[in-house]
Amino acid sequence: MIAWIAYNIGTITAAAIILAIAVTAFFIIMKDKKKGKSSCGCNCAHCAMAGSCHKTK
């Protein structure tokens, strides 16, 4: 088992870094969504999906 880990340490490290970046991005997106920020940052009046993006209050 130790030999397998030593042989694949580069792949394991790269996968761990990519996973950490993905998890961080997910939590940032969820935090922004809770604050009510739009994901695109554009004017919603000109967006085709304006009605489904934000809930009406």
mmCIF file of the N, C-alpha and C atoms, coordinates in Angstrom:
data_MODEL
# 
_entry.id   MODEL 
# 
loop_
_atom_site.group_PDB 
_atom_site.id 
_atom_site.type_symbol 
_atom_site.label_atom_id 
_atom_site.label_alt_id 
_atom_site.label_comp_id 
_atom_site.label_asym_id 
_atom_site.label_entity_id 
_atom_site.label_seq_id 
_atom_site.pdbx_PDB_ins_code 
_atom_site.Cartn_x 
_atom_site.Cartn_y 
_atom_site.Cartn_z 
_atom_site.occupancy 
_atom_site.B_iso_or_equiv 
_atom_site.pdbx_formal_charge 
_atom_site.auth_seq_id 
_atom_site.auth_comp_id 
_atom_site.auth_asym_id 
_atom_site.auth_atom_id 
_atom_site.pdbx_PDB_model_num 
ATOM 1   N N  . MET A 1 1  ? 0.824   -1.191 0.000   1.00 0.00 ? 1  MET A N  1 
ATOM 2   C CA . MET A 1 1  ? 0.000   0.000  0.000   1.00 0.00 ? 1  MET A CA 1 
ATOM 3   C C  . MET A 1 1  ? 0.872   1.260  0.000   1.00 0.00 ? 1  MET A C  1 
ATOM 4   N N  . ILE A 1 2  ? 1.918   1.264  0.805   1.00 0.00 ? 2  ILE A N  1 
ATOM 5   C CA . ILE A 1 2  ? 2.818   2.416  0.869   1.00 0.00 ? 2  ILE A CA 1 
ATOM 6   C C  . ILE A 1 2  ? 3.502   2.621  -0.481  1.00 0.00 ? 2  ILE A C  1 
ATOM 7   N N  . ALA A 1 3  ? 3.859   1.536  -1.143  1.00 0.00 ? 3  ALA A N  1 
ATOM 8   C CA . ALA A 1 3  ? 4.517   1.646  -2.447  1.00 0.00 ? 3  ALA A CA 1 
ATOM 9   C C  . ALA A 1 3  ? 3.567   2.256  -3.471  1.00 0.00 ? 3  ALA A C  1 
ATOM 10  N N  . TRP A 1 4  ? 2.298   1.876  -3.421  1.00 0.00 ? 4  TRP A N  1 
ATOM 11  C CA . TRP A 1 4  ? 1.303   2.429  -4.343  1.00 0.00 ? 4  TRP A CA 1 
ATOM 12  C C  . TRP A 1 4  ? 1.145   3.933  -4.116  1.00 0.00 ? 4  TRP A C  1 
ATOM 13  N N  . ILE A 1 5  ? 1.088   4.358  -2.863  1.00 0.00 ? 5  ILE A N  1 
ATOM 14  C CA . ILE A 1 5  ? 0.967   5.782  -2.536  1.00 0.00 ? 5  ILE A CA 1 
ATOM 15  C C  . ILE A 1 5  ? 2.208   6.531  -3.019  1.00 0.00 ? 5  ILE A C  1 
ATOM 16  N N  . ALA A 1 6  ? 3.375   5.968  -2.772  1.00 0.00 ? 6  ALA A N  1 
ATOM 17  C CA . ALA A 1 6  ? 4.617   6.609  -3.209  1.00 0.00 ? 6  ALA A CA 1 
ATOM 18  C C  . ALA A 1 6  ? 4.687   6.703  -4.736  1.00 0.00 ? 6  ALA A C  1 
ATOM 19  N N  . TYR A 1 7  ? 4.192   5.704  -5.426  1.00 0.00 ? 7  TYR A N  1 
ATOM 20  C CA . TYR A 1 7  ? 4.215   5.687  -6.887  1.00 0.00 ? 7  TYR A CA 1 
ATOM 21  C C  . TYR A 1 7  ? 3.243   6.716  -7.469  1.00 0.00 ? 7  TYR A C  1 
ATOM 22  N N  . ASN A 1 8  ? 2.118   6.958  -6.783  1.00 0.00 ? 8  ASN A N  1 
ATOM 23  C CA . ASN A 1 8  ? 1.065   7.837  -7.286  1.00 0.00 ? 8  ASN A CA 1 
ATOM 24  C C  . ASN A 1 8  ? 0.953   9.151  -6.522  1.00 0.00 ? 8  ASN A C  1 
ATOM 25  N N  . ILE A 1 9  ? 1.980   9.579  -5.831  1.00 0.00 ? 9  ILE A N  1 
ATOM 26  C CA . ILE A 1 9  ? 1.911   10.780 -4.999  1.00 0.00 ? 9  ILE A CA 1 
ATOM 27  C C  . ILE A 1 9  ? 1.604   12.034 -5.828  1.00 0.00 ? 9  ILE A C  1 
ATOM 28  N N  . GLY A 1 10 ? 2.104   12.120 -7.042  1.00 0.00 ? 10 GLY A N  1 
ATOM 29  C CA . GLY A 1 10 ? 1.827   13.273 -7.896  1.00 0.00 ? 10 GLY A CA 1 
ATOM 30  C C  . GLY A 1 10 ? 0.350   13.361 -8.264  1.00 0.00 ? 10 GLY A C  1 
ATOM 31  N N  . THR A 1 11 ? -0.235  12.233 -8.628  1.00 0.00 ? 11 THR A N  1 
ATOM 32  C CA . THR A 1 11 ? -1.658  12.186 -8.978  1.00 0.00 ? 11 THR A CA 1 
ATOM 33  C C  . THR A 1 11 ? -2.522  12.478 -7.764  1.00 0.00 ? 11 THR A C  1 
ATOM 34  N N  . ILE A 1 12 ? -2.157  11.937 -6.630  1.00 0.00 ? 12 ILE A N  1 
ATOM 35  C CA . ILE A 1 12 ? -2.914  12.165 -5.396  1.00 0.00 ? 12 ILE A CA 1 
ATOM 36  C C  . ILE A 1 12 ? -2.854  13.637 -5.006  1.00 0.00 ? 12 ILE A C  1 
ATOM 37  N N  . THR A 1 13 ? -1.690  14.237 -5.105  1.00 0.00 ? 13 THR A N  1 
ATOM 38  C CA . THR A 1 13 ? -1.533  15.652 -4.766  1.00 0.00 ? 13 THR A CA 1 
ATOM 39  C C  . THR A 1 13 ? -2.335  16.538 -5.712  1.00 0.00 ? 13 THR A C  1 
ATOM 40  N N  . ALA A 1 14 ? -2.264  16.272 -7.000  1.00 0.00 ? 14 ALA A N  1 
ATOM 41  C CA . ALA A 1 14 ? -3.014  17.062 -7.979  1.00 0.00 ? 14 ALA A CA 1 
ATOM 42  C C  . ALA A 1 14 ? -4.515  16.936 -7.753  1.00 0.00 ? 14 ALA A C  1 
ATOM 43  N N  . ALA A 1 15 ? -4.983  15.735 -7.483  1.00 0.00 ? 15 ALA A N  1 
ATOM 44  C CA . ALA A 1 15 ? -6.406  15.527 -7.224  1.00 0.00 ? 15 ALA A CA 1 
ATOM 45  C C  . ALA A 1 15 ? -6.850  16.254 -5.957  1.00 0.00 ? 15 ALA A C  1 
ATOM 46  N N  . ALA A 1 16 ? -6.018  16.253 -4.938  1.00 0.00 ? 16 ALA A N  1 
ATOM 47  C CA . ALA A 1 16 ? -6.357  16.950 -3.695  1.00 0.00 ? 16 ALA A CA 1 
ATOM 48  C C  . ALA A 1 16 ? -6.428  18.455 -3.910  1.00 0.00 ? 16 ALA A C  1 
ATOM 49  N N  . ILE A 1 17 ? -5.532  19.008 -4.710  1.00 0.00 ? 17 ILE A N  1 
ATOM 50  C CA . ILE A 1 17 ? -5.550  20.447 -4.994  1.00 0.00 ? 17 ILE A CA 1 
ATOM 51  C C  . ILE A 1 17 ? -6.788  20.815 -5.803  1.00 0.00 ? 17 ILE A C  1 
ATOM 52  N N  . ILE A 1 18 ? -7.111  20.031 -6.815  1.00 0.00 ? 18 ILE A N  1 
ATOM 53  C CA . ILE A 1 18 ? -8.298  20.297 -7.621  1.00 0.00 ? 18 ILE A CA 1 
ATOM 54  C C  . ILE A 1 18 ? -9.561  20.182 -6.776  1.00 0.00 ? 18 ILE A C  1 
ATOM 55  N N  . LEU A 1 19 ? -9.626  19.190 -5.904  1.00 0.00 ? 19 LEU A N  1 
ATOM 56  C CA . LEU A 1 19 ? -10.776 19.035 -5.018  1.00 0.00 ? 19 LEU A CA 1 
ATOM 57  C C  . LEU A 1 19 ? -10.905 20.222 -4.069  1.00 0.00 ? 19 LEU A C  1 
ATOM 58  N N  . ALA A 1 20 ? -9.803  20.701 -3.539  1.00 0.00 ? 20 ALA A N  1 
ATOM 59  C CA . ALA A 1 20 ? -9.833  21.855 -2.639  1.00 0.00 ? 20 ALA A CA 1 
ATOM 60  C C  . ALA A 1 20 ? -10.321 23.104 -3.366  1.00 0.00 ? 20 ALA A C  1 
ATOM 61  N N  . ILE A 1 21 ? -9.900  23.303 -4.598  1.00 0.00 ? 21 ILE A N  1 
ATOM 62  C CA . ILE A 1 21 ? -10.351 24.450 -5.388  1.00 0.00 ? 21 ILE A CA 1 
ATOM 63  C C  . ILE A 1 21 ? -11.847 24.346 -5.673  1.00 0.00 ? 21 ILE A C  1 
ATOM 64  N N  . ALA A 1 22 ? -12.322 23.163 -6.029  1.00 0.00 ? 22 ALA A N  1 
ATOM 65  C CA . ALA A 1 22 ? -13.737 22.963 -6.321  1.00 0.00 ? 22 ALA A CA 1 
ATOM 66  C C  . ALA A 1 22 ? -14.607 23.191 -5.076  1.00 0.00 ? 22 ALA A C  1 
ATOM 67  N N  . VAL A 1 23 ? -14.176 22.691 -3.941  1.00 0.00 ? 23 VAL A N  1 
ATOM 68  C CA . VAL A 1 23 ? -14.934 22.873 -2.694  1.00 0.00 ? 23 VAL A CA 1 
ATOM 69  C C  . VAL A 1 23 ? -14.962 24.341 -2.301  1.00 0.00 ? 23 VAL A C  1 
ATOM 70  N N  . THR A 1 24 ? -13.841 25.033 -2.445  1.00 0.00 ? 24 THR A N  1 
ATOM 71  C CA . THR A 1 24 ? -13.789 26.458 -2.133  1.00 0.00 ? 24 THR A CA 1 
ATOM 72  C C  . THR A 1 24 ? -14.719 27.248 -3.052  1.00 0.00 ? 24 THR A C  1 
ATOM 73  N N  . ALA A 1 25 ? -14.697 26.954 -4.339  1.00 0.00 ? 25 ALA A N  1 
ATOM 74  C CA . ALA A 1 25 ? -15.577 27.636 -5.288  1.00 0.00 ? 25 ALA A CA 1 
ATOM 75  C C  . ALA A 1 25 ? -17.038 27.380 -4.950  1.00 0.00 ? 25 ALA A C  1 
ATOM 76  N N  . PHE A 1 26 ? -17.373 26.158 -4.584  1.00 0.00 ? 26 PHE A N  1 
ATOM 77  C CA . PHE A 1 26 ? -18.747 25.820 -4.215  1.00 0.00 ? 26 PHE A CA 1 
ATOM 78  C C  . PHE A 1 26 ? -19.209 26.644 -3.021  1.00 0.00 ? 26 PHE A C  1 
ATOM 79  N N  . PHE A 1 27 ? -18.395 26.726 -1.988  1.00 0.00 ? 27 PHE A N  1 
ATOM 80  C CA . PHE A 1 27 ? -18.793 27.477 -0.807  1.00 0.00 ? 27 PHE A CA 1 
ATOM 81  C C  . PHE A 1 27 ? -18.876 28.978 -1.071  1.00 0.00 ? 27 PHE A C  1 
ATOM 82  N N  . ILE A 1 28 ? -18.023 29.503 -1.921  1.00 0.00 ? 28 ILE A N  1 
ATOM 83  C CA . ILE A 1 28 ? -18.097 30.920 -2.286  1.00 0.00 ? 28 ILE A CA 1 
ATOM 84  C C  . ILE A 1 28 ? -19.385 31.203 -3.051  1.00 0.00 ? 28 ILE A C  1 
ATOM 85  N N  . ILE A 1 29 ? -19.742 30.333 -3.973  1.00 0.00 ? 29 ILE A N  1 
ATOM 86  C CA . ILE A 1 29 ? -20.978 30.502 -4.732  1.00 0.00 ? 29 ILE A CA 1 
ATOM 87  C C  . ILE A 1 29 ? -22.189 30.416 -3.812  1.00 0.00 ? 29 ILE A C  1 
ATOM 88  N N  . MET A 1 30 ? -22.191 29.467 -2.882  1.00 0.00 ? 30 MET A N  1 
ATOM 89  C CA . MET A 1 30 ? -23.321 29.332 -1.957  1.00 0.00 ? 30 MET A CA 1 
ATOM 90  C C  . MET A 1 30 ? -23.428 30.546 -1.040  1.00 0.00 ? 30 MET A C  1 
ATOM 91  N N  . LYS A 1 31 ? -22.306 31.089 -0.581  1.00 0.00 ? 31 LYS A N  1 
ATOM 92  C CA . LYS A 1 31 ? -22.306 32.269 0.276   1.00 0.00 ? 31 LYS A CA 1 
ATOM 93  C C  . LYS A 1 31 ? -22.857 33.474 -0.481  1.00 0.00 ? 31 LYS A C  1 
ATOM 94  N N  . ASP A 1 32 ? -22.432 33.642 -1.731  1.00 0.00 ? 32 ASP A N  1 
ATOM 95  C CA . ASP A 1 32 ? -22.932 34.748 -2.546  1.00 0.00 ? 32 ASP A CA 1 
ATOM 96  C C  . ASP A 1 32 ? -24.422 34.593 -2.835  1.00 0.00 ? 32 ASP A C  1 
ATOM 97  N N  . LYS A 1 33 ? -24.875 33.374 -3.058  1.00 0.00 ? 33 LYS A N  1 
ATOM 98  C CA . LYS A 1 33 ? -26.288 33.136 -3.329  1.00 0.00 ? 33 LYS A CA 1 
ATOM 99  C C  . LYS A 1 33 ? -27.136 33.490 -2.111  1.00 0.00 ? 33 LYS A C  1 
ATOM 100 N N  . LYS A 1 34 ? -26.658 33.168 -0.920  1.00 0.00 ? 34 LYS A N  1 
ATOM 101 C CA . LYS A 1 34 ? -27.384 33.515 0.302   1.00 0.00 ? 34 LYS A CA 1 
ATOM 102 C C  . LYS A 1 34 ? -27.457 35.023 0.499   1.00 0.00 ? 34 LYS A C  1 
ATOM 103 N N  . LYS A 1 35 ? -26.437 35.753 0.026   1.00 0.00 ? 35 LYS A N  1 
ATOM 104 C CA . LYS A 1 35 ? -26.432 37.212 0.130   1.00 0.00 ? 35 LYS A CA 1 
ATOM 105 C C  . LYS A 1 35 ? -27.291 37.853 -0.952  1.00 0.00 ? 35 LYS A C  1 
ATOM 106 N N  . GLY A 1 36 ? -27.755 37.072 -1.920  1.00 0.00 ? 36 GLY A N  1 
ATOM 107 C CA . GLY A 1 36 ? -28.598 37.592 -2.985  1.00 0.00 ? 36 GLY A CA 1 
ATOM 108 C C  . GLY A 1 36 ? -27.841 38.112 -4.176  1.00 0.00 ? 36 GLY A C  1 
ATOM 109 N N  . LYS A 1 37 ? -26.574 37.816 -4.263  1.00 0.00 ? 37 LYS A N  1 
ATOM 110 C CA . LYS A 1 37 ? -25.776 38.269 -5.405  1.00 0.00 ? 37 LYS A CA 1 
ATOM 111 C C  . LYS A 1 37 ? -26.086 37.412 -6.626  1.00 0.00 ? 37 LYS A C  1 
ATOM 112 N N  . SER A 1 38 ? -26.065 38.038 -7.786  1.00 0.00 ? 38 SER A N  1 
ATOM 113 C CA . SER A 1 38 ? -26.287 37.333 -9.034  1.00 0.00 ? 38 SER A CA 1 
ATOM 114 C C  . SER A 1 38 ? -24.990 36.650 -9.462  1.00 0.00 ? 38 SER A C  1 
ATOM 115 N N  . SER A 1 39 ? -25.125 35.548 -10.147 1.00 0.00 ? 39 SER A N  1 
ATOM 116 C CA . SER A 1 39 ? -23.931 34.832 -10.583 1.00 0.00 ? 39 SER A CA 1 
ATOM 117 C C  . SER A 1 39 ? -23.289 35.469 -11.807 1.00 0.00 ? 39 SER A C  1 
ATOM 118 N N  . CYS A 1 40 ? -24.068 36.194 -12.607 1.00 0.00 ? 40 CYS A N  1 
ATOM 119 C CA . CYS A 1 40 ? -23.499 36.762 -13.826 1.00 0.00 ? 40 CYS A CA 1 
ATOM 120 C C  . CYS A 1 40 ? -23.068 38.213 -13.632 1.00 0.00 ? 40 CYS A C  1 
ATOM 121 N N  . GLY A 1 41 ? -23.720 38.946 -12.740 1.00 0.00 ? 41 GLY A N  1 
ATOM 122 C CA . GLY A 1 41 ? -23.364 40.325 -12.484 1.00 0.00 ? 41 GLY A CA 1 
ATOM 123 C C  . GLY A 1 41 ? -23.853 41.301 -13.532 1.00 0.00 ? 41 GLY A C  1 
ATOM 124 N N  . CYS A 1 42 ? -24.756 40.862 -14.399 1.00 0.00 ? 42 CYS A N  1 
ATOM 125 C CA . CYS A 1 42 ? -25.256 41.715 -15.469 1.00 0.00 ? 42 CYS A CA 1 
ATOM 126 C C  . CYS A 1 42 ? -26.622 42.287 -15.106 1.00 0.00 ? 42 CYS A C  1 
ATOM 127 N N  . ASN A 1 43 ? -27.180 43.055 -16.025 1.00 0.00 ? 43 ASN A N  1 
ATOM 128 C CA . ASN A 1 43 ? -28.487 43.653 -15.845 1.00 0.00 ? 43 ASN A CA 1 
ATOM 129 C C  . ASN A 1 43 ? -29.551 42.594 -16.115 1.00 0.00 ? 43 ASN A C  1 
ATOM 130 N N  . CYS A 1 44 ? -30.361 42.277 -15.120 1.00 0.00 ? 44 CYS A N  1 
ATOM 131 C CA . CYS A 1 44 ? -31.359 41.210 -15.258 1.00 0.00 ? 44 CYS A CA 1 
ATOM 132 C C  . CYS A 1 44 ? -32.505 41.594 -16.192 1.00 0.00 ? 44 CYS A C  1 
ATOM 133 N N  . ALA A 1 45 ? -32.716 42.870 -16.436 1.00 0.00 ? 45 ALA A N  1 
ATOM 134 C CA . ALA A 1 45 ? -33.798 43.297 -17.313 1.00 0.00 ? 45 ALA A CA 1 
ATOM 135 C C  . ALA A 1 45 ? -33.580 42.815 -18.748 1.00 0.00 ? 45 ALA A C  1 
ATOM 136 N N  . HIS A 1 46 ? -32.352 42.589 -19.145 1.00 0.00 ? 46 HIS A N  1 
ATOM 137 C CA . HIS A 1 46 ? -32.049 42.165 -20.507 1.00 0.00 ? 46 HIS A CA 1 
ATOM 138 C C  . HIS A 1 46 ? -31.744 40.670 -20.609 1.00 0.00 ? 46 HIS A C  1 
ATOM 139 N N  . CYS A 1 47 ? -31.978 39.956 -19.561 1.00 0.00 ? 47 CYS A N  1 
ATOM 140 C CA . CYS A 1 47 ? -31.661 38.527 -19.534 1.00 0.00 ? 47 CYS A CA 1 
ATOM 141 C C  . CYS A 1 47 ? -32.890 37.702 -19.893 1.00 0.00 ? 47 CYS A C  1 
ATOM 142 N N  . ALA A 1 48 ? -32.706 36.668 -20.688 1.00 0.00 ? 48 ALA A N  1 
ATOM 143 C CA . ALA A 1 48 ? -33.816 35.795 -21.075 1.00 0.00 ? 48 ALA A CA 1 
ATOM 144 C C  . ALA A 1 48 ? -34.320 34.972 -19.894 1.00 0.00 ? 48 ALA A C  1 
ATOM 145 N N  . MET A 1 49 ? -33.474 34.733 -18.907 1.00 0.00 ? 49 MET A N  1 
ATOM 146 C CA . MET A 1 49 ? -33.854 33.916 -17.751 1.00 0.00 ? 49 MET A CA 1 
ATOM 147 C C  . MET A 1 49 ? -34.167 34.763 -16.513 1.00 0.00 ? 49 MET A C  1 
ATOM 148 N N  . ALA A 1 50 ? -34.491 36.030 -16.690 1.00 0.00 ? 50 ALA A N  1 
ATOM 149 C CA . ALA A 1 50 ? -34.700 36.952 -15.572 1.00 0.00 ? 50 ALA A CA 1 
ATOM 150 C C  . ALA A 1 50 ? -35.807 36.477 -14.630 1.00 0.00 ? 50 ALA A C  1 
ATOM 151 N N  . GLY A 1 51 ? -36.835 35.859 -15.161 1.00 0.00 ? 51 GLY A N  1 
ATOM 152 C CA . GLY A 1 51 ? -37.946 35.420 -14.322 1.00 0.00 ? 51 GLY A CA 1 
ATOM 153 C C  . GLY A 1 51 ? -37.622 34.208 -13.467 1.00 0.00 ? 51 GLY A C  1 
ATOM 154 N N  . SER A 1 52 ? -36.695 33.388 -13.874 1.00 0.00 ? 52 SER A N  1 
ATOM 155 C CA . SER A 1 52 ? -36.389 32.175 -13.117 1.00 0.00 ? 52 SER A CA 1 
ATOM 156 C C  . SER A 1 52 ? -35.165 32.310 -12.229 1.00 0.00 ? 52 SER A C  1 
ATOM 157 N N  . CYS A 1 53 ? -34.427 33.393 -12.375 1.00 0.00 ? 53 CYS A N  1 
ATOM 158 C CA . CYS A 1 53 ? -33.188 33.559 -11.640 1.00 0.00 ? 53 CYS A CA 1 
ATOM 159 C C  . CYS A 1 53 ? -33.441 34.017 -10.198 1.00 0.00 ? 53 CYS A C  1 
ATOM 160 N N  . HIS A 1 54 ? -34.339 34.967 -10.018 1.00 0.00 ? 54 HIS A N  1 
ATOM 161 C CA . HIS A 1 54 ? -34.604 35.529 -8.698  1.00 0.00 ? 54 HIS A CA 1 
ATOM 162 C C  . HIS A 1 54 ? -36.040 35.257 -8.291  1.00 0.00 ? 54 HIS A C  1 
ATOM 163 N N  . LYS A 1 55 ? -36.238 34.884 -7.053  1.00 0.00 ? 55 LYS A N  1 
ATOM 164 C CA . LYS A 1 55 ? -37.581 34.646 -6.534  1.00 0.00 ? 55 LYS A CA 1 
ATOM 165 C C  . LYS A 1 55 ? -38.264 35.973 -6.249  1.00 0.00 ? 55 LYS A C  1 
ATOM 166 N N  . THR A 1 56 ? -39.524 36.040 -6.565  1.00 0.00 ? 56 THR A N  1 
ATOM 167 C CA . THR A 1 56 ? -40.271 37.262 -6.262  1.00 0.00 ? 56 THR A CA 1 
ATOM 168 C C  . THR A 1 56 ? -40.690 37.260 -4.804  1.00 0.00 ? 56 THR A C  1 
ATOM 169 N N  . LYS A 1 57 ? -40.703 38.438 -4.210  1.00 0.00 ? 57 LYS A N  1 
ATOM 170 C CA . LYS A 1 57 ? -41.040 38.536 -2.790  1.00 0.00 ? 57 LYS A CA 1 
ATOM 171 C C  . LYS A 1 57 ? -42.430 39.063 -2.600  1.00 0.00 ? 57 LYS A C  1 
# 
